[in-house]
Amino acid sequence: MKVKIFRVDKTLPLPIYETAGAVGFDLLARETTEIAPEEIKLIPANVIVATPPGFALLVTSRSSTPRKKGLTQPHGLGIIDQDFCGEKDELQIQVHNFSKVKVVVERGEKIAQGLFVKCERAEFEEIEKVENKTRGGFGSTDQIQ
C-alpha cells in the first residue's frame, strides 16, 4: 500500500517499521517537549499523513512508553480520519504524565506508533425491537455461567 506523507521538518527521518514483522510504524517527536506531573500535552509528530480510502490510521502508545517515561495517551487510542490531511493537520501525540516528576521527550525520540486498519462505513438500519435477550447490560458477562 502506498501512503502519501509530508514531513514538517525534513531533517528528521520518515516513520519506519522497525522489523519485518512490525505492524506499527514509529512516530517521532518533532520538538523537545516538557510535560509537568499530571499534565496533558500535545507533542507534534512531524508528519501529515494522507490515510488511504477504506482505512483509518490509529495512533497508539509504544508499549515501553508508560514504563520508561511515565506517559500514556489519555484517550487510549487516537483515530486519524481519511480527511485529516490538510496543511495544518500535523499528527499530534496527546500524552498524560502520570508520574510525580517532569518528563522530557527529546526531539527525534520515538513517542508513539501508527497502524493502518481497514475500515468500512456502516449503513444503519433502525429497528423497533431488540431481539437478543441473552445479555443483561454492562458487566453482564461476569454473570453468565
N, C-alpha and C positions, 0 to 999 in steps of 0.2 A: 504494500500500500504506500503510495506517495502522499506526503503531507507537506503542504506549504507552511513555512515557518520564517519569521522575521526576528533577527537578533537586535535588540535595542543597543547593546554595547558589543561591537564586533570583536573586541579584544578578549571576550570570554568565549569558550567553545560552545558549539551546538550541543543539545542534550544527546546522550548516548545510552544505549543498552549495554550495561557493564559485562554481561556474559551472554553466551549463545542461548541459554535457557531463560533469560530475564524477560518478563512480560511488561515490566515497567521501566521507563527511562528516567534518569535523574535530572532534576531541575536545580539550577544553581542560583544562589543569591547574587543579584546584580550589584548590591552595595552592602557595606558593613552596616549592621543594624544592631542596636542595643535594645533589649527587652527587659524592663524592670520586673521585679517579682509581682505576680498576679496580673500583669499587663497583657492585653491582647494587641498585637501589632501586625501590620502587613509588610511582607518582605517581597520586593519586586524580583521576579524570576527571570527577567531578561528576554523573554520570548513572547511573541504574539503568534498564536497557532491557529491555522485555518482547519478546524476539525472537519474531516470529510463527511459528506452526506451519509446518513444512516449510522453514524457513530456519535458517541459522547466522549469527551475527554474527562477522565476522573483524575483529580489531584489528591494524593494521599500522603500521609506521613511516611517517611522511611522507617522501617521497623526499629532502627537503633536510635532515632532522634529523641524519643522520650527519655530513654535511659542515659544517653550521652549528654544531652543538652537541657533536659528538664522542660522541653517544649512539646506541645501537642496541638493538633488542629481543633479549635473549639467546636466546629461544626461537624467534625468527624471525617467528612469527605467533601471535597469541592467538585462541583459538577460544572463543566465548561460546555456551554451550548455551541451549536454549529455556527450561529450568527454572532458569536463573541470573538470577532477577529478584525476590528477596526483599528485605526492608527493609534488610538488611546487605550486599547484593550490588552496591555501587557498583563500576563498572568501575575497575580499577587498571591503569595502564600500567607494565609492567615494563621498566626501562631499564638498560643497562650503559654506564658511562662508560669508553670505551676510550682516552680521551686521558690526558695526563700532568698535567692541571690540573683543579681543581674546576670543575664545571659547575653553573650555577644555572638552573633552569626557573622562570620567573615565573608567579604566579597569573594565569590567563586566557590564558596562552600556548598556542598550538596545539602539541600534543605527539604526537598520533597521529591515525589516521583509521580510521573504521569502514566496513564494507562488508557488506551483506546478500547472502548467497549461498543459492540454492535447493539443498536437500539432500533426499536420500531415504535411508531406512534400508535397509541390505542385509539380505536373507534368505539366510543362508549355507547352502550345500549341500555337505556334506563328500564328497570323492571319494577313491577308493582308489589312484588312479594319476594322475600328472601327464602330460598328453598332449602339451603343447607342448615340443618339444625343440630349438627354434631358437635359444635363448639359452644363454649359458654362465656365468651368475652375475653378481655385482656387477661393474660396469665392462665388461661384455661387449660393449656396442655399439661400443666402440673397436676391437674385433677383427673386426667384421662388414665384409666387403668387397663 
